[in-house]
């Protein structure tokens, strides 16, 4: 059983410092811990003795090790302005790590400007249209349970325990949500980021840069936009249908996914995931209801 790195402050673990030095030919002088991110991967901004900096991401367990290998697969095959520059990669014990372009001085939304929203959309559409052939899983494999409204119909207790809505509202809207999500299409030929959201998008001038490619897949690229929109609505107050109109099936699927998983215990590999999902859930539900002309939750008070 491999032993993965634990968090350190100010300096790199000695074995990682040695590997990084050998890889880039420069000695790390200081390592600033980055605490953002939902996974247990270890992250630092490293300053080297040659005056350069890099973002270092190292595996914290077997799951993050696998995700880092997927990220590297993307970075080594796909280049362009919308990806950080790859500086180095190692897959030696105690676990894989990536060295990427330091984006500390980039602008990380929120808040969002209208221009940044447009740049983000242009970037993700460019990614979707990539013709680079990558051996990535189909998007359907990321959603083994895509009919989550059907699952909630069978057992609504955990969802109702979130106290977002009344049982009367849920009973009224479930048939339409179940029917809509069955029409959603995940299959396709697009290169899908898989986790397109604030925190994974930054801006350097007019350059929109996407990070964290561990959920990259091949499928329907509109899912990237659909899963982004509830968070964008939370951050900007914008209506999701103003960006992705006429997509009731995708709205229902995204809302159902958040509704089901927000009510489940957090996975050990992603301890903050449920909190993030719950924050976006209300906005996703409102979007799906507007697209399907269903009553809002407020129409059926608890």
C-alpha atoms as one frame of an Amber mdcrd trajectory, in Angstrom:
protein
   0.000   0.000   0.000   1.700   3.259  -1.089   2.277   6.038   1.439   1.173
   9.404   0.094   2.307  12.867   1.073   0.720  14.710   3.959   0.238  18.455
   4.203   3.303  20.537   5.040   3.726  24.240   5.677   6.378  26.452   4.080
   8.637  23.669   2.769   8.175  20.613   0.605   8.520  17.098   2.012  12.152
  16.119   1.477  11.460  13.303  -0.978   9.279  15.583  -3.100  11.857  18.390
  -2.986  14.497  15.975  -4.279  12.272  14.720  -7.109  11.257  18.247  -8.147
  14.881  19.413  -8.139  15.936  16.507 -10.351  13.007  17.078 -12.691  13.411
  20.813 -13.342  17.104  21.342 -12.582  16.415  24.033  -9.997  16.147  23.933
  -6.208  12.904  24.892  -4.432  13.521  27.741  -1.985   9.998  28.124  -0.627
   6.663  26.342  -1.007   3.405  28.122  -0.187   0.567  25.737   0.615  -2.633
  26.203  -1.402  -5.706  25.247   0.624  -8.372  25.653  -2.058  -9.752  22.666
  -3.927 -12.211  19.972  -2.947  -9.893  16.954  -3.064  -7.152  15.801  -0.698
  -4.455  16.373  -3.321  -1.536  18.472  -1.996  -0.902  21.836  -3.651   1.905
  24.377  -3.432   3.247  27.421  -5.231   6.960  26.705  -5.414   9.680  29.354
  -5.773  12.968  28.119  -7.249  16.526  29.375  -6.863  16.591  30.384 -10.552
  13.825  32.960  -9.968  10.975  30.931 -11.491   7.746  29.718  -9.888   5.453
  26.773 -10.542   2.248  25.256  -9.259   2.874  21.822  -7.763   0.051  19.304
  -7.316   0.812  15.960  -5.687  -1.337  12.942  -4.936  -2.767  12.638  -1.436
  -4.254   9.159  -1.872  -4.916   6.550  -4.551  -7.933   8.417  -5.947  -6.063
  11.690  -6.437  -3.165   9.723  -7.933  -5.515   8.339 -10.604  -6.980  11.788
 -11.218  -3.516  13.298 -11.637  -2.715  10.688 -14.293  -5.848  11.735 -16.187
  -4.833  15.397 -15.925  -1.377  14.619 -17.244  -2.890  12.712 -20.166  -4.699
  15.918 -21.151  -1.779  18.297 -20.579   0.731  16.213 -22.541  -1.600  15.867
 -25.532  -3.477  19.157 -25.671  -1.811  22.547 -25.836  -3.128  26.033 -26.384
  -4.050  29.231 -24.591  -6.850  27.655 -22.567  -4.632  25.231 -20.629  -1.844
  25.974 -18.159   1.630  25.232 -19.464   3.003  21.849 -18.401   6.407  22.166
 -16.723   6.980  18.657 -15.464   5.498  15.316 -14.457   6.604  12.443 -12.275
   4.934   9.160 -11.402   7.477   7.871  -8.901   6.790   6.867  -5.267   5.348
   8.232  -3.024   2.950   9.236  -5.784   2.542  11.227  -8.989   2.845  14.991
  -9.151   2.355  17.712 -11.746   4.283  20.943 -12.159   2.271  23.559 -14.016
   2.425  27.230 -14.900   1.965  29.450 -11.835  -1.341  31.263 -12.215  -1.286
  33.063  -8.846  -1.446  36.458 -10.525  -4.331  35.532 -12.805  -7.847  36.754
 -11.963 -10.052  34.112 -10.390 -13.804  34.778 -10.447 -16.151  35.519  -8.803
 -17.026  38.244  -9.341 -17.640  37.792 -13.050 -17.750  40.454 -15.733 -19.886
  39.945 -18.859 -16.671  39.823 -20.889 -15.255  37.050 -18.687 -18.400  34.980
 -19.035 -18.105  35.323 -22.821 -14.409  34.406 -22.732 -15.132  31.345 -20.585
 -17.819  30.193 -23.010 -15.524  30.707 -25.988 -12.791  28.729 -24.239 -14.944
  25.737 -23.346 -16.450  25.625 -26.845 -12.933  25.635 -28.311 -12.039  22.738
 -26.007 -15.151  20.820 -27.055 -14.203  21.175 -30.710 -10.670  19.821 -30.209
  -9.733  17.136 -32.712  -6.907  15.732 -30.562  -7.648  12.059 -29.916  -7.425
  11.258 -26.223  -8.037   7.895 -24.613 -10.592   9.186 -22.123 -13.692   7.521
 -20.664 -17.139   8.292 -22.056 -19.024  10.984 -20.150 -21.726   8.437 -19.325
 -19.248   6.701 -17.016 -19.101   9.865 -14.881 -22.872   9.626 -14.386 -23.608
   5.962 -13.624 -26.924   7.075 -12.094 -28.251   9.713 -14.472 -31.896   9.163
 -13.544 -31.699  10.606 -10.070 -35.247  11.977  -9.963 -36.433   8.402 -10.374
 -34.240   7.403  -7.441 -35.636  10.253  -5.350 -39.170   9.161  -6.168 -38.333
   5.782  -4.630 -36.765   7.334  -1.514 -37.207  11.070  -1.021 -36.431  11.117
   2.710 -32.764  12.242   2.584 -33.568  14.958   0.043 -36.551  16.289   2.009
 -34.361  16.290   5.127 -32.372  19.101   3.494 -35.497  21.232   4.151 -35.310
  23.028   0.822 -38.858  22.169  -0.217 -42.098  20.605   0.930 -43.172  17.058
   0.178 -46.208  18.537  -1.633 -43.979  20.452  -4.044 -41.824  17.416  -4.696
 -44.870  15.242  -5.385 -46.175  17.854  -7.850 -42.967  18.237  -9.888 -41.462
  14.745  -9.800 -43.317  13.290 -12.845 -42.175  16.150 -15.092 -38.597  16.088
 -13.796 -38.373  12.321 -14.241 -39.657  12.558 -17.805 -37.318  15.433 -18.679
 -34.100  13.915 -17.347 -34.749  10.738 -19.370 -34.392  12.872 -22.503 -30.974
  14.246 -21.558 -28.107  13.123 -23.781 -24.649  12.516 -22.375 -23.200  10.775
 -25.427 -21.192  12.747 -27.948 -17.766  13.291 -29.486 -16.697  16.445 -27.626
 -13.713  16.719 -25.324 -15.473  17.486 -22.047 -13.709  19.143 -19.127 -16.063
  17.520 -16.636 -15.702  20.104 -13.836 -16.164  23.463 -15.540 -16.840  25.979
 -12.742 -15.473  28.904 -10.764 -12.296  27.763  -9.096 -11.291  25.895 -12.239
 -11.343  28.954 -14.534  -9.049  31.978 -14.384  -8.124  34.859 -16.661  -4.797
  36.289 -17.787  -5.799  39.288 -19.876  -8.148  37.898 -22.529  -6.860  34.376
 -21.988  -9.345  32.065 -20.227  -7.478  29.150 -18.625  -9.056  25.902 -17.428
  -7.415  23.828 -14.699  -8.217  20.568 -12.882  -8.816  18.149 -15.746  -9.215
  15.044 -13.604 -12.821  14.463 -14.794 -12.024  14.875 -18.494 -14.160  12.660
 -20.736 -15.626  12.322 -24.221 -19.317  13.160 -24.635 -21.869  15.951 -24.942
 -20.021  19.208 -24.368 -23.208  21.022 -23.383 -22.955  19.202 -20.045 -19.924
  21.345 -19.168 -22.029  24.472 -19.578 -25.115  23.011 -17.913 -23.212  21.957
 -14.793 -21.514  25.382 -14.604 -24.690  27.467 -14.801 -26.198  26.899 -11.310
 -22.942  28.075  -9.723 -22.771  31.025 -12.105 -26.360  31.928 -11.200 -25.419
  31.851  -7.520 -22.447  34.136  -8.148 -24.014  36.605 -10.596 -27.806  36.352
 -10.309 -27.992  35.511 -14.011 -30.657  33.167 -15.350 -29.174  29.942 -16.669
 -31.529  29.866 -19.643 -30.087  33.182 -20.859 -26.887  31.253 -21.660 -28.263
  27.789 -22.437 -31.895  28.199 -23.536 -34.274  25.380 -24.358 -32.335  22.695
 -22.494 -34.962  21.419 -20.051 -33.594  17.836 -20.136 -30.092  18.939 -19.167
 -31.474  21.315 -16.537 -33.498  18.460 -15.037 -30.521  16.093 -15.116 -28.193
  18.601 -13.427 -30.799  19.448 -10.781 -31.525  15.772 -10.127 -27.832  14.968
  -9.771 -27.362  17.771  -7.230 -30.613  16.928  -5.416 -29.676  13.301  -4.937
 -26.008  13.668  -4.066 -26.355  16.724  -1.814 -28.308  14.523   0.569 -25.685
  11.757   0.726 -22.751  11.478   3.166 -19.569  13.091   1.823 -17.042  10.735
   0.229 -13.732  10.419   2.038 -11.824  11.513  -1.087 -13.919  14.699  -1.470
 -14.832  15.895   2.033 -16.190  19.299   0.892 -18.113  18.072  -2.133 -21.593
  17.942  -0.566 -21.299  21.514   0.682 -20.437  22.685  -2.829 -23.322  20.710
  -4.358 -25.850  22.003  -1.852 -24.888  25.617  -2.570 -25.770  25.150  -6.250
 -28.858  23.009  -5.774 -31.494  25.729  -5.322 -30.349  27.526  -8.476 -30.422
  24.294 -10.470 -33.933  23.477  -9.219 -35.187  26.947 -10.111 -33.698  26.639
 -13.607 -35.304  23.253 -14.236 -38.682  24.513 -12.995 -38.582  27.574 -15.243
 -37.634  25.498 -18.283 -40.468  23.023 -17.586 -43.014  25.671 -16.512 -43.302
  24.042 -13.099 -44.229  25.855  -9.882 -41.353  27.121  -7.803 -40.661  25.699
  -4.373 -42.062  28.887  -2.842 -45.512  28.031  -4.202 -45.673  25.035  -1.854
 -44.344  26.264   1.514 -43.176  23.738   4.059
